[in-house]
Amino acid sequence: MRIAITTDSFCDGLGGVATAVAALARALGAAGHTVRVFTAADPSHAAMGVDVAGFPALRYERLPGGRVVVAPVGLARELAAFRPDVIHNHSMAAMGTQALAAARWLDVPILGTCHVYLAGFLGYAPLPLDRIPGTDHAAWRYTAAFFNRFPLVTTPSQVMARELAAHGLRVLVVAVSNGVDTHLFRPGPRVSGKDGVTVLHVGRLSYEKNVDLLLRAFARVAGDYPAARLTIVGDGPDQEALAHLTGELGLNERVCFTGFVPHEQLPPLYQAADLFATGSTIETQGLVVLEAMACGLPVAGVDALALPEAVHHGVNGFLAPAGDEAALARHLARLVADADLRHRMGAASCRLAERHSLERIAAQYERLYEQVTAAPPPSFPPAWMRRGGWLWGVLAAGLHLVRGLGGRIA
């Protein structure tokens, strides 16, 4: 099967979405399919092991990845040259709108994946949209309107599938996990006589990840457990502020900021750690959590959105109420203090992570691709409009989006 994947930004170190898309593309290629990713041009593509068609992009440093395709001119032409059997869209912005238009014009089946809780990222907008009343509702309304244009939608977790349905998604939505390369992310050799306990956090250093909460929780633990250390892997716009907070908390000798680490170099960091911790409340799944679990780490996190689907409280980790610094600190302390508990919960993490292996996830998507390619073509727009060129395709997609947002089309 020839599979086209469309996504806004796609570069090494971007974050969970880009990592998951790259892993899926490689797994599908390994299964014998021909896969090409259509996205923003970036120098890191050559090292990602994926066939990429890059489009001119604008730099926007506040956005994860720093690049965004504003107008993917020529996408339909590039897709036509690739001759896909199916288009798998991972974008909610310009690339996604154009992919939808191109699919209708080319009569190619398409499905979409909703990776993000859009309201949680409004702080990246040039204007302070996250402070304006009603923007959360508007973000959900846009999300539902956009994905209602697809015959089938996937999302990484059951809770996101329920949220999408509750906020107006009418088409079939299927929860399909992001895949974890369990051959790469696996437990390392146990180190006997190891000094200290390492708490690990991996992720973008930005406001929505709540790394400041994790630092404050760790500060509560550090005094009672002088052997505990916190390693924070990643970079981002809040790196300087978080380093300053670390100093204010008196943790400069206890916290290590590694900066950006390429994805393929992460396994040794997971394997050298004793537990994983996160304060994020916006995870539609949390790929780094799954990677940590696959490496045999127990997890201390928060009871928010999709994290409870991966971290089973009392089984492979502990969950604190969202924003509860003291509760997160208690869970950290319990895991730091008890090596046997860490070992038992880490083994449970390994077992749970197997459900998310790349091979299983790629096979699920193969079945979904077969499902959408076997479905009859859409009744709207009519065939003459779908064949009428890219302009008609864009118009049709625009009319659909307006209809989904509540407009009336005669």
C-alpha positions as semicolon CSV with decimal commas, in nm:
position;residue;x (nm);y (nm);z (nm)
1;M;0,000;0,000;0,000
2;R;0,117;0,355;-0,077
3;I;0,060;0,567;0,233
4;A;0,087;0,948;0,244
5;I;0,124;1,107;0,588
6;T;0,058;1,480;0,631
7;T;0,168;1,675;0,938
8;D;0,253;2,037;1,021
9;S;0,601;2,004;1,169
10;F;0,827;1,705;1,163
11;C;1,181;1,726;1,293
12;D;1,409;1,551;1,537
13;G;1,346;1,670;1,891
14;L;1,010;1,829;1,815
15;G;0,818;1,623;2,065
16;G;0,578;1,335;2,103
17;V;0,370;1,390;1,789
18;A;0,668;1,406;1,551
19;T;0,832;1,112;1,727
20;A;0,514;0,903;1,703
21;V;0,458;0,991;1,336
22;A;0,819;0,907;1,246
23;A;0,801;0,576;1,432
24;L;0,473;0,484;1,261
25;A;0,615;0,574;0,918
26;R;0,921;0,355;0,977
27;A;0,712;0,066;1,111
28;L;0,477;0,078;0,812
29;G;0,778;0,087;0,579
30;A;0,927;-0,215;0,757
31;A;0,595;-0,395;0,704
32;G;0,636;-0,355;0,327
33;H;0,440;-0,036;0,257
34;T;0,565;0,268;0,066
35;V;0,537;0,570;0,296
36;R;0,606;0,939;0,241
37;V;0,563;1,221;0,496
38;F;0,445;1,561;0,365
39;T;0,543;1,836;0,607
40;A;0,747;2,149;0,680
41;A;1,097;2,137;0,533
42;D;1,365;2,087;0,799
43;P;1,736;1,997;0,786
44;S;1,690;1,713;1,037
45;H;1,481;1,502;0,798
46;A;1,785;1,328;0,651
47;A;1,863;1,167;0,987
48;M;1,510;1,046;1,061
49;G;1,504;0,746;0,829
50;V;1,180;0,850;0,660
51;D;1,098;0,960;0,302
52;V;0,991;1,325;0,337
53;A;0,846;1,583;0,097
54;G;0,921;1,920;0,256
55;F;0,728;2,245;0,205
56;P;0,844;2,602;0,278
57;A;0,771;2,697;0,638
58;L;0,782;3,006;0,855
59;R;0,987;3,012;1,173
60;Y;0,784;3,073;1,488
61;E;1,000;3,008;1,792
62;R;0,717;2,989;2,046
63;L;0,563;2,695;1,862
64;P;0,694;2,343;1,934
65;G;0,939;2,273;1,652
66;G;0,974;2,639;1,560
67;R;0,841;2,592;1,204
68;V;0,493;2,590;1,059
69;V;0,360;2,547;0,706
70;V;0,128;2,841;0,644
71;A;0,029;2,761;0,285
72;P;0,141;2,420;0,154
73;V;0,115;2,526;-0,211
74;G;0,161;2,229;-0,438
75;L;0,055;1,965;-0,186
76;A;-0,212;1,825;-0,418
77;R;0,039;1,810;-0,703
78;E;0,296;1,633;-0,484
79;L;0,034;1,389;-0,358
80;A;-0,083;1,319;-0,713
81;A;0,277;1,241;-0,814
82;F;0,312;1,003;-0,518
83;R;-0,016;0,823;-0,609
84;P;-0,120;0,725;-0,255
85;D;-0,376;0,458;-0,178
86;V;-0,461;0,640;0,145
87;I;-0,378;0,971;0,315
88;H;-0,324;0,975;0,691
89;N;-0,347;1,331;0,822
90;H;-0,198;1,439;1,157
91;S;-0,255;1,815;1,118
92;M;-0,533;2,048;1,233
93;A;-0,394;2,354;1,053
94;A;-0,306;2,449;0,694
95;M;-0,147;2,116;0,604
96;G;-0,454;1,929;0,727
97;T;-0,700;2,153;0,543
98;Q;-0,503;2,116;0,220
99;A;-0,472;1,741;0,270
100;L;-0,847;1,713;0,304
101;A;-0,897;1,922;-0,011
102;A;-0,641;1,718;-0,204
103;A;-0,799;1,391;-0,095
104;R;-1,135;1,503;-0,231
105;W;-0,984;1,629;-0,555
106;L;-0,778;1,313;-0,611
107;D;-1,052;1,076;-0,489
108;V;-0,810;0,926;-0,236
109;P;-0,944;0,788;0,096
110;I;-0,832;0,985;0,400
111;L;-0,839;0,945;0,776
112;G;-0,729;1,186;1,047
113;T;-0,554;1,159;1,382
114;C;-0,620;1,406;1,664
115;H;-0,303;1,417;1,874
116;V;-0,351;1,727;2,084
117;Y;-0,581;1,886;2,336
118;L;-0,593;2,212;2,140
119;A;-0,708;2,434;2,428
120;G;-0,394;2,338;2,619
121;F;-0,176;2,500;2,352
122;L;-0,350;2,838;2,316
123;G;-0,062;2,997;2,504
124;Y;0,151;2,957;2,191
125;A;-0,070;3,198;1,995
126;P;0,070;3,549;1,921
127;L;-0,221;3,690;2,124
128;P;-0,304;3,578;2,482
129;L;-0,595;3,359;2,369
130;D;-0,566;3,137;2,676
131;R;-0,675;3,431;2,893
132;I;-0,989;3,511;2,692
133;P;-1,314;3,357;2,827
134;G;-1,471;3,103;2,595
135;T;-1,159;3,013;2,397
136;D;-1,154;2,662;2,543
137;H;-1,505;2,601;2,406
138;A;-1,407;2,756;2,072
139;A;-1,101;2,530;2,050
140;W;-1,314;2,219;2,102
141;R;-1,569;2,344;1,850
142;Y;-1,300;2,397;1,588
143;T;-1,152;2,054;1,662
144;A;-1,488;1,881;1,616
145;A;-1,571;2,080;1,302
146;F;-1,236;1,999;1,146
147;F;-1,237;1,626;1,218
148;N;-1,604;1,583;1,123
149;R;-1,477;1,622;0,765
150;F;-1,306;1,282;0,787
151;P;-1,480;0,945;0,754
152;L;-1,274;0,805;1,041
153;V;-1,067;0,965;1,316
154;T;-0,814;0,813;1,553
155;T;-0,676;0,954;1,875
156;P;-0,414;0,804;2,110
157;S;-0,636;0,736;2,413
158;Q;-0,985;0,634;2,519
159;V;-1,032;0,953;2,721
160;M;-0,959;1,168;2,414
161;A;-1,204;0,961;2,210
162;R;-1,471;1,029;2,472
163;E;-1,383;1,399;2,490
164;L;-1,405;1,435;2,112
165;A;-1,746;1,267;2,104
166;A;-1,867;1,479;2,395
167;H;-1,760;1,798;2,216
168;G;-1,937;1,729;1,888
169;L;-1,741;1,474;1,687
170;R;-2,001;1,274;1,494
171;V;-1,785;1,045;1,281
172;L;-1,633;0,717;1,392
173;V;-1,348;0,776;1,638
174;V;-1,110;0,495;1,733
175;A;-0,852;0,502;2,011
176;V;-0,517;0,386;1,869
177;S;-0,212;0,427;2,087
178;N;0,110;0,585;1,972
179;G;0,363;0,311;1,915
180;V;0,676;0,252;2,121
181;D;0,981;0,079;1,979
182;T;1,014;-0,183;2,251
183;H;1,331;-0,317;2,088
184;L;1,499;0,021;2,142
185;F;1,326;0,116;2,467
186;R;1,378;-0,175;2,703
187;P;1,519;-0,231;3,051
188;G;1,895;-0,205;3,083
189;P;2,119;-0,414;3,307
190;R;2,056;-0,361;3,678
191;V;2,345;-0,178;3,844
192;S;2,435;-0,322;4,184
193;G;2,570;-0,095;4,454
194;K;2,453;0,213;4,265
195;D;2,485;0,542;4,452
196;G;2,170;0,748;4,492
197;V;1,829;0,750;4,325
198;T;1,772;0,926;3,993
199;V;1,433;1,078;3,915
200;L;1,400;1,140;3,540
201;H;1,183;1,380;3,342
202;V;1,190;1,396;2,961
203;G;1,000;1,656;2,762
204;R;0,979;2,000;2,614
205;L;1,047;2,273;2,869
206;S;0,735;2,480;2,814
207;Y;0,447;2,603;3,025
208;E;0,199;2,326;2,944
209;K;0,434;2,055;3,081
210;N;0,426;2,196;3,438
211;V;0,794;2,126;3,501
212;D;0,787;2,398;3,768
213;L;0,541;2,184;3,966
214;L;0,778;1,889;3,942
215;L;1,070;2,101;4,064
216;R;0,874;2,225;4,364
217;A;0,758;1,872;4,448
218;F;1,116;1,746;4,424
219;A;1,231;2,028;4,653
220;R;0,999;1,890;4,923
221;V;1,167;1,549;4,889
222;A;1,528;1,658;4,852
223;G;1,582;1,751;5,217
224;D;1,475;1,411;5,350
225;Y;1,653;1,209;5,080
226;P;1,996;1,359;5,015
227;A;2,083;1,080;4,770
228;A;1,798;1,174;4,534
229;R;1,880;1,351;4,208
230;L;1,652;1,493;3,938
231;T;1,756;1,479;3,571
232;I;1,555;1,693;3,328
233;V;1,602;1,610;2,960
234;G;1,485;1,850;2,691
235;D;1,485;2,214;2,594
236;G;1,226;2,479;2,522
237;P;1,117;2,836;2,586
238;D;1,096;2,794;2,966
239;Q;1,446;2,652;3,011
240;E;1,597;2,972;3,151
241;A;1,306;3,033;3,388
242;L;1,320;2,675;3,515
243;A;1,695;2,698;3,573
244;H;1,633;3,017;3,772
245;L;1,362;2,844;3,978
246;T;1,603;2,558;4,047
247;G;1,846;2,806;4,199
248;E;1,575;2,974;4,405
249;L;1,480;2,634;4,548
250;G;1,842;2,562;4,639
251;L;1,858;2,264;4,403
252;N;2,148;2,354;4,176
253;E;2,354;2,063;4,310
254;R;2,061;1,819;4,291
255;V;1,907;1,893;3,948
256;C;2,075;1,834;3,612
257;F;1,943;1,996;3,292
258;T;2,087;1,799;2,999
259;G;1,940;2,013;2,722
260;F;1,820;1,853;2,400
261;V;1,904;1,485;2,352
262;P;1,830;1,312;2,017
263;H;1,554;1,055;2,044
264;E;1,775;0,758;1,960
265;Q;2,008;0,854;2,247
266;L;1,733;0,854;2,510
267;P;1,728;0,480;2,603
268;P;2,050;0,491;2,814
269;L;1,909;0,786;3,009
270;Y;1,588;0,596;3,086
271;Q;1,787;0,284;3,174
272;A;2,015;0,475;3,412
273;A;1,719;0,626;3,600
274;D;1,522;0,475;3,889
275;L;1,183;0,636;3,827
276;F;1,010;0,875;3,589
277;A;0,812;1,182;3,694
278;T;0,585;1,432;3,522
279;G;0,349;1,711;3,624
280;S;0,187;1,754;3,281
281;T;-0,193;1,775;3,265
282;I;-0,240;1,799;2,887
283;E;-0,118;1,460;2,767
284;T;-0,345;1,292;2,515
285;Q;-0,124;0,994;2,590
286;G;0,232;1,086;2,686
287;L;0,481;0,906;2,464
288;V;0,774;0,968;2,700
289;V;0,576;0,799;2,976
290;L;0,531;0,490;2,757
291;E;0,903;0,493;2,671
292;A;0,991;0,512;3,040
293;M;0,755;0,225;3,114
294;A;0,908;0,016;2,835
295;C;1,247;0,073;3,002
296;G;1,110;-0,063;3,329
297;L;1,054;0,258;3,524
298;P;0,772;0,325;3,771
299;V;0,601;0,660;3,715
300;A;0,496;0,943;3,945
301;G;0,249;1,164;3,761
302;V;-0,083;1,343;3,780
303;D;-0,438;1,218;3,744
304;A;-0,526;1,416;3,433
305;L;-0,651;1,345;3,080
306;A;-0,491;1,027;2,941
307;L;-0,214;0,960;3,192
308;P;-0,427;0,721;3,405
309;E;-0,462;0,492;3,101
310;A;-0,086;0,433;3,106
311;V;-0,009;0,473;3,476
312;H;-0,229;0,249;3,690
313;H;-0,226;0,396;4,039
314;G;-0,067;0,154;4,282
315;V;0,033;-0,089;4,005
316;N;0,310;0,070;3,799
317;G;0,320;0,411;3,965
318;F;0,126;0,675;4,152
319;L;-0,097;0,962;4,041
320;A;-0,147;1,288;4,229
321;P;-0,442;1,523;4,176
322;A;-0,361;1,777;3,905
323;G;-0,168;2,071;4,045
324;D;-0,120;1,909;4,388
325;E;0,247;1,969;4,459
326;A;0,235;1,808;4,805
327;A;0,070;1,488;4,680
328;L;0,320;1,454;4,395
329;A;0,600;1,502;4,649
330;R;0,458;1,222;4,867
331;H;0,452;0,985;4,569
332;L;0,809;1,079;4,475
333;A;0,922;1,020;4,833
334;R;0,757;0,679;4,848
335;L;0,929;0,564;4,530
336;V;1,265;0,719;4,620
337;A;1,261;0,545;4,959
338;D;1,164;0,193;4,851
339;A;1,384;0,006;4,600
340;D;1,169;-0,309;4,614
341;L;0,857;-0,108;4,532
342;R;1,036;0,054;4,238
343;H;1,140;-0,287;4,109
344;R;0,788;-0,434;4,134
345;M;0,623;-0,134;3,973
346;G;0,892;-0,116;3,704
347;A;0,823;-0,477;3,607
348;A;0,451;-0,392;3,583
349;S;0,539;-0,095;3,361
350;C;0,723;-0,329;3,122
351;R;0,424;-0,559;3,093
352;L;0,184;-0,270;3,031
353;A;0,413;-0,111;2,772
354;E;0,402;-0,423;2,553
355;R;0,044;-0,331;2,462
356;H;0,183;-0,024;2,286
357;S;0,456;-0,187;2,078
358;L;0,512;-0,041;1,731
359;E;0,433;-0,370;1,561
360;R;0,089;-0,387;1,725
361;I;0,008;-0,024;1,647
362;A;0,122;-0,048;1,284
363;A;-0,098;-0,357;1,241
364;Q;-0,397;-0,166;1,383
365;Y;-0,342;0,114;1,133
366;E;-0,309;-0,133;0,847
367;R;-0,657;-0,261;0,930
368;L;-0,795;0,095;0,948
369;Y;-0,638;0,185;0,613
370;E;-0,805;-0,119;0,460
371;Q;-1,134;-0,010;0,617
372;V;-1,128;0,343;0,472
373;T;-1,008;0,231;0,129
374;A;-1,297;-0,016;0,110
375;A;-1,556;0,251;0,196
376;P;-1,766;0,421;-0,077
377;P;-1,661;0,775;-0,184
378;P;-1,823;1,072;-0,003
379;S;-2,154;1,209;-0,129
380;F;-2,029;1,567;-0,083
381;P;-1,867;1,730;-0,266
382;P;-1,996;1,572;-0,589
383;A;-1,752;1,400;-0,822
384;W;-1,749;1,691;-1,070
385;M;-1,630;1,922;-0,792
386;R;-1,369;1,676;-0,666
387;R;-1,229;1,652;-1,020
388;G;-1,250;2,025;-1,083
389;G;-0,901;2,110;-0,964
390;W;-0,734;2,224;-0,648
391;L;-0,937;2,546;-0,621
392;W;-1,263;2,353;-0,610
393;G;-1,108;2,116;-0,360
394;V;-1,010;2,400;-0,128
395;L;-1,356;2,556;-0,168
396;A;-1,525;2,226;-0,086
397;A;-1,311;2,176;0,225
398;G;-1,380;2,534;0,333
399;L;-1,755;2,493;0,291
400;H;-1,742;2,175;0,497
401;L;-1,553;2,348;0,776
402;V;-1,800;2,638;0,783
403;R;-2,089;2,393;0,797
404;G;-1,926;2,214;1,089
405;L;-1,880;2,541;1,277
406;G;-2,251;2,609;1,255
407;G;-2,286;2,803;0,933
408;R;-2,569;2,747;0,682
409;I;-2,475;2,649;0,328
410;A;-2,758;2,670;0,078
